[in-house]
Amino acid sequence: MVIQEIDKVKFRLRTPRDLTWIKKYGTVFSVIDATGSGCICFGVEDENDRYFIKVAGVDTVDAEISPEESVEILKNAAGLYQTLKHPSLAELIEHYPVSDYYAVVFRWAEGGCLFDYWNFEKYGRNPGLTSPAERFKGLPSERKLSAVECLFSFLETVAANQYVAVDFYDGSLIYDFETDKMTICDIDLFRKQPARNDMGEAYWGTKRLKAPEEYILGAVIDETTNVFTLGALIFDFFGKYTREEIERRYTENRFLPCDAENWTLDRDLYISVRKAVEPDRTKRYKTISDFRRAFIRQE
């Protein structure tokens, strides 16, 4: 491992890389280097604007794939941001190869990531710090419901373009607490329909939110899978869980909805979201739009 620095911002890589070309966008003010995707992400600002620059192929310390695979995934992802363009999706500015790397430049989205795993050690060292996830959890229900509406709308766009969301979770969400704007990012692994689970139990996604079919080799991955994903997210937004209950998701390889008494909205909404996370996919809503209509009727 090596430690490099640009504009006094330090980052870790497995081998030295020349990334100074990033400075053409301005001054680096932040970095995310703890990624399994093999990408490193920089926050950069000039006198007029701020940018989020994602660079693939640099072989991050936590990379779970090769630099070549990282480049291929990000290159394909750039097209997804154009195809699935939506008011809540991060705004793509440009993308291009740089030497052996691939760079995608976005307009900076203000706010906090709702699963900022790269900061977890910092929270552990400083118990007084409140994570964006904790802060979001404590918002009034009406503000969180407005954020949920953005997710319904975006996933309807995904379905309308015959794509399926893959590895879509709270780490894909940035919430601006000043403006109540939800920004969706990191859609790199979304797939064109028809799609199947080609990885078995290791299929992309967090065990906190994965649908049963996302553990089964050869299983269909479709809009009904995304119904489950969104239902699981909504449970996390409005349900109360103990640390032990969250851990069970990892040990048992299954999402567990909270009990009705630990649900912070009314019972009718609980019932509508509970249907979305049925383990038997034939008992779920078939489409995101079906789920949205049922959810709105109960609000």
Phi, psi and omega in degrees: 000141175237153176246122179246173185210135171228126180053041178068011175259119184266149177210158183253141173220162178286324179223154182299141178220143177269108181242018183293342178299340179299333184294349176295342178269352179133211183262131178286129179238350178203162179210147170237111182246354183269067183237144175275349184280352185078010178256148170242142188236132182241142166264126184227142180224146170240194184288346185248330190204173175237148183227153173245117185245120182253125184239123179261154174093009183268356177064071180292160182301324183261013184302134178255356178226169181285159176303323181295318177295320179301315179297315182297318180295314182291323178299316178293324182296326181304321178292330179296321180294334177277317181293320185259027182309133185204150181303334181264357181271141178310139185274116178282131178260308179198165177207147186188160176280148174225108184055236179269004184260177169222133184243137173234128185248126179243156168289138182298135177255120179289149176127189181240141176289137184279002169210073184272074186301333181291348178256001187300320179297322179296319178294323179296325180281338184230082184303339181282346180283141178253123179287157175304325180296315179294320180295318178296318181302328183273000179291156173302147185305322184295328178288321178291324178296325176296321177294321178298322179301323177299321181291318174303311183299315181294315181291334171294321177296318178301312181295320181298332179266010177062042173244165174232138178286131178233137182057041179262117186206187183296340174288352177264006187239131175242125182243126177267110185286346178277322185249354184062028178269130175261128176245133179260130181226177175054065176255025190302330187258007177302147185235150174285141176282150357283151182225150177225160175286108182256014183232356181068220183299333182276007180307147185308144174127158178277140178295345177293337189227354187294144174281157181306320182293344179279007173248354191248118179301128178089352182292148177291134175243114187212198183297328178293329173296318179292331173302315179298312182304312181293320177300319179295319176299315181297322176299319179292328180289323189241001179255159177250127182230147171274163177301322180295322179293323176294318181299327180299329179298323180285317184285331183257358180055047178199145176284141179235116177291152177289161174291156182303325181288347177255017179260132189267357175254185183284167188294325180298320177293323177301314182296319181293321180283327178300324178295326181296332184252028175297130176301323176280110187296336179290345181263356178276172167296142182284325183231163175297322180296320176299314179298316181298316181297317180294321181293314181295322180299331185268350183293000000 
